[in-house]
Amino acid sequence: MADPKEKEPKQAGQADPGATPQGQEPMAADLAPAAAPAAPKPKQKDKQKGKKPAEGQKPAPAEPEGPPPEPAPPPRLHEYYAQKVRPKLAQQFDLKNPHEIPKLVKIVLNVGMGDAPKNPKGLEAAVAELAAITGQQPVVTRAKKAIANFNLREGMAVGCSVTLRGARMYEFLDRFISIAVPRMRDFRGLPADSFDGRGNYTVGIKEQMIFPEIDYDKVEKIHGMDITLVTTAGRDDTAQALLRELGMPFRGESPVAVN
């Protein structure tokens, strides 16, 4: 006997859930059996070293764009010494060996502040002024031993100093001779007897106001300084001749014009 459900006609517009839609072919994924679960992918290897800096390390500085900066020109006084002063000194003292010709080694500027323990701000101002004059950060000098009469303890700050060499030395000497020295009050020339017997010359300055780098409105206290020019002369006469040819205005002499 036939099943009555098979004889019942399907209603119009009712779609068979298992039938493929018209106009479309059955996909291979529908015809293929259910695929097995995909295997886990292997972990990727660590990134190559060098691409990113490790944690805690600073990245490499980026290279500046454009052409490299041009080197600074040599100091004017150094060129004058090499071209004119050296041959003249060799002829004057009959020096055959070029290493015997005297030359500048360094310039030392020293500022002593006796009230530095009581007035630390004055010492800070002196350090800032000396840095502006020389273009180099000074070093704070400290007491080497204790002196009870001056209430001084070992290691206490008592001043500051700076040592100039090379191009900065010649630049400072050029500005000191041509600009600062003529601004001294009642200036009649530098003393010619301030050599130490070994070719080194020391001159004392009473006011730091002679340097144009000092601002009058910001000066808290007027103080002096000692300037020592160290040479390789070994004798006072050759050292004096060297400084005279560089334009140092000694007392009772007409200074040499440096061109």
Disulfide bonds with the S-S distance in Angstrom:
none
